[in-house]
Amino acid sequence: MNGKISRQTITSKLPEVGTTIFTVMSQMAADSGAINLSQGYPSFDPPQGLLERVSHHLSNGVNQYAPMAGVPLLRTAIAEKTQRLQGRTVDADTEVTVCCGATEGLFSAIQAVVRAGDEAIVFDPAYDSYEPAITLAGGITRHVPLSIDGDDLDFSVDWQRLVDTVNKKTRLIIVNFPHNPTGAILEAADLDRLADIVRNTDCYLLSDEVYEHIVFDDVPHRSLLSNDELWERTMVVSSFGKTFHATGWKIGHCIAPKYLSEEFRKVHQFSTFSVNTPMQHGIADFLLSDPGFYEQLPAFYQEKRDYFCGMLDASRFKLQPAHSTFFQILDYSEISSDIDLELAKRWTRDAGVASIPLSVFCDEPFTGARLRFCFAKDDATLAAAATKLCAL
Ligand SMILES: Cc1ncc(COP(=O)(O)O)c(C=O)c1O
């Protein structure tokens, strides 16, 4: 025995997982000097008032562990906002938990309810963190593709396919509206349809609503929190990173009925315990003093969407302006017949604009010729990218 571990290979618990496409494309953009519209983060800073409140707390002795469930003032601010925007009364003590970004919230929620052998349903294209978390919980991921109807460029839920997929083993359905990457949103009738489907089942719902404040054209965000029947079985995860242009802060929250929050907190307690304290205090102050900030986000991002799409009128791409989020899907079928992953890489290197291919978020081969471009960027960046895209 030389003291070394005898087996230096490991049977991976996540054999399918490699480096995320966001890291791959961002690295490629950096290497080739391309404009990076791939990863979803803003090129601008959080609001000054919020930065001041966080700095204040950093300098005033609020630097030790926060309570496991989150700073009480922040949970109260989240509960007040939820009441005001969704009409849902939630108990700040027992039904709101602050987590390390939506990613940790999603992970903890999945571990809390999915058991070995359970099935969890996701809608493709699906955000890439769901399936690994399901796999680690011992669950099996079932994929239901969003559909594109004929020449209509919008993606929508094929509820019949969901009906066909739900069975006795279904433990969890994960929904993500406003939807990354397609910008699809739900209407009130969709919530009723979902309620019909899960009624009389033992299926929980996990709603990833990180883009809750970025919905356009005066259309409301239909949170699962707004539906009485759905609320009884739903965990809603959100992220301050998207709402406050602060994706690097990794602070989010999970709102769920008490019995689900209790299980959520059991996982949260031992995956991370608590979330950084000065930022929680800063966000609480800012939420309570300036609720107007997130209310202007739709107009702010809609202007960027229209600016970017307006310039692309002169291009050969087909597009339907995004209904939500800060991502624009472009249909390149009149420019190239390449598969999207290859094309995204080639255009990053040769055309100087990085994007995200949709197929990497799909289980079934996705042949839709679509790329996702992030428009949470300053106007000069968007204009430079559009010029390059118009030349294709
Ligand atoms: C749909 C979706 N869910 C979750 C996340 C992760 O959010 P956070 O950065 O708060 O962990 C993202 C980030 O891009 C996202 O787009």
The ligand as a Gaussian input file, in Angstrom:
#p B3LYP/6-31G(d) Opt

LIG

0 1
 C      -34.694000      29.755000     -16.042000
 C      -33.613000      30.017000     -15.051000
 N      -33.690000      29.447000     -13.848000
 C      -32.731000      29.638000     -12.921000
 C      -31.637000      30.429000     -13.177000
 C      -30.577000      30.586000     -12.137000
 O      -30.767000      31.737000     -11.360000
 P      -29.687000      32.161000     -10.280000
 O      -28.575000      32.846000     -10.998000
 O      -30.428000      33.068000      -9.346000
 O      -29.224000      30.931000      -9.592000
 C      -31.516000      31.044000     -14.420000
 C      -30.328000      31.868000     -14.739000
 O      -30.018000      32.129000     -15.875000
 C      -32.537000      30.839000     -15.378000
 O      -32.479000      31.409000     -16.585000

